[in-house]
Amino acid sequence: MNILFFNRSFYPDTEATGQFLTELCEDLIEFGHKVTVIAGMSYHVDNKERRFLIKHETYKSVDIIRASGTLLPKRFLFFRLINLGTYYLSAFLGGFFVKNKPDVIVVQTDPPLLGILGIFFSRWYKAKLIYSCKDIYPEVGIITGRLTNPVLNFLLKIVNSNSFKVSDLVICLGDDMKRVIINKGVNENKIAVIRDWADTSVLYPVPNDENKFRNENDLQNHFTIMYSGNIGLAQDLEKVIYVANHFKNKSNIKFVFVGDGANKHKLQVLSEELKLSNVLFLPYQPKDELKYSLSSPDLHLITFQKGLSGIMVPSKIYGILACGKPFVAWTDEESEIYTIAHRFNCGLTVSSGDVTKMISAIEWSVNNTSKLREMGENGRRAAVEFFDRKISTGKMNKTLLSVNHN
């Protein structure tokens, strides 16, 4: 079967959506499919040769049509819109240069208006269309306060609604997101839940005394609390800085931010203004080093702005579980994260944005390290049994075959 993916992020990008799509495509190749990805330029690698609209690349037998576009700083909305617009135009052109006529087209929501291209090319190639939701728009932008233009929000709503309607199948990341999509009028039988994952053969617990990340960053003698991943607007991370400020006189507690994103600079400035010596900012870690960084903290943070449950599902939880570490999550009770934490007894939950309760949860964690270790062990078992890479990509393979044969 020939499969065509539309998604801005792909190898060698370090963003989560790109890494998951890369692993999925690798496994689909092993299942015997021919896979093409129309992707954009990476924000996180050096792009020296940019004088093209589209170009062909190959990665592990995956055909990549690399759509050019501007890479202006994402923290400014106007620049972000220019980046998206130039990517859309190049990606649209790239859609006409697919070597293998697709049987199934899978459109993801990075960026959010890709549904338009999916609808067009599913008709152009007479292919089945799958709309794979990583986020629900325009709700993400409205709740985070990033999208305030009513015309743009209306456009996003119309495109998303039509993508749901026209698609042969809608894929979402969790039961909470499925409920949101059903409430938009989509038939439950048209929705499949396929969660993100962790490759538990690659991500696994690394003991503290063998962990080079802890040693290199002077974390061995600290109770370390880590946020790892996209430092964006939906994560409400300013509140974490204020939590760190509460603990600034506790020399044994350190907060570590690993990653990048539109809000990182603002957090760094706020940390400097508060003169916080207990906060450390580090870049994204290479994929083959993740087992060290994710195994290094005593406690992971999963933060989520109130109201985003079912609109987004943080994928970082699966790597945390695979590395056998506990977490404390700012999340609503109806969220996928809350369900996982309580079903497997692998993490703590605090109502989104409640700084006082987050402080209490961290204080409890510092004084109950043996119970944290038990939570981490529970999480590792859950990752192997329920959230391993082969489980999710295998389910995706069966789903693609089913859609193609219907």
Secondary structure as UniProt FT lines:
FT   STRAND          2..6
FT   TURN            11..12
FT   HELIX           16..30
FT   TURN            31..32
FT   STRAND          34..39
FT   STRAND          54..59
FT   TURN            60..61
FT   STRAND          62..67
FT   TURN            74..75
FT   HELIX           77..94
FT   HELIX           95..97
FT   STRAND          104..108
FT   TURN            112..113
FT   HELIX           114..124
FT   TURN            125..126
FT   STRAND          128..132
FT   TURN            137..138
FT   HELIX           139..144
FT   HELIX           150..166
FT   STRAND          169..172
FT   HELIX           175..183
FT   TURN            184..185
FT   HELIX           188..190
FT   STRAND          191..193
FT   TURN            200..202
FT   HELIX           208..210
FT   HELIX           212..216
FT   TURN            217..218
FT   TURN            220..221
FT   STRAND          223..228
FT   TURN            234..235
FT   HELIX           238..246
FT   TURN            247..249
FT   TURN            251..252
FT   STRAND          253..258
FT   TURN            262..263
FT   HELIX           264..273
FT   TURN            274..275
FT   TURN            277..278
FT   STRAND          279..282
FT   HELIX           287..289
FT   HELIX           290..295
FT   STRAND          299..302
FT   TURN            306..307
FT   TURN            310..311
FT   HELIX           316..322
FT   TURN            323..324
FT   STRAND          327..330
FT   TURN            333..334
FT   HELIX           336..344
FT   STRAND          347..350
FT   TURN            352..353
FT   HELIX           355..366
FT   HELIX           369..386
FT   HELIX           389..405
//
